């Protein structure tokens, strides 16, 4: 978490630094789609200048399986179905 922070977690905790004030490498994680990245110009703004933007995505099936396990493991979701039912939802 120190090397690559979740943007949403930092903002919800009220401890987010602006990108201009971050020191060292600026490696951030987010669940947001690439067009909602929190810097002006989006992903394309980092291409061509002195900045690099590397977008890494996750295999959709892997993400679905992970979300299924989080849903089943957290009682607050009250989900008792199987994986196929989860996928259909």
C-alpha positions, 0 to 999 in steps of 0.5 A, a space after each residue: 500500500 505504501 508503494 502503490 496507493 488506492 486513489 479511492 481509499 486515500 480520498 475517503 480517508 482524507 489523506 490524499 496528496 495531490 499529484 503535484 505534491 507526491 514525491 518519488 514514483 507516482 504509481 496509483 491504483 483505482 477501480 475507476 475506468 481510464 477516462 476518470 483518472 484524476 489528472 487533467 487530460 486523462 491517460 492520453 495526457 501522459 503520452 508524448 511528454 516527460 510523463 509515462 502512463 502505463 495502464 494495467 487491467 485485470 482479466 474480467 473473469 479473474 475480477 469476477 471470481 474475486 468479486 464473487 469471493 468478496 461477496 460471499 465472504 462478507 456477511 453484509 451482502 447476504 448473498 447465499 447463491 452460487 457462482 453462476 447465479 452471481 454471474 447472471 446478476 
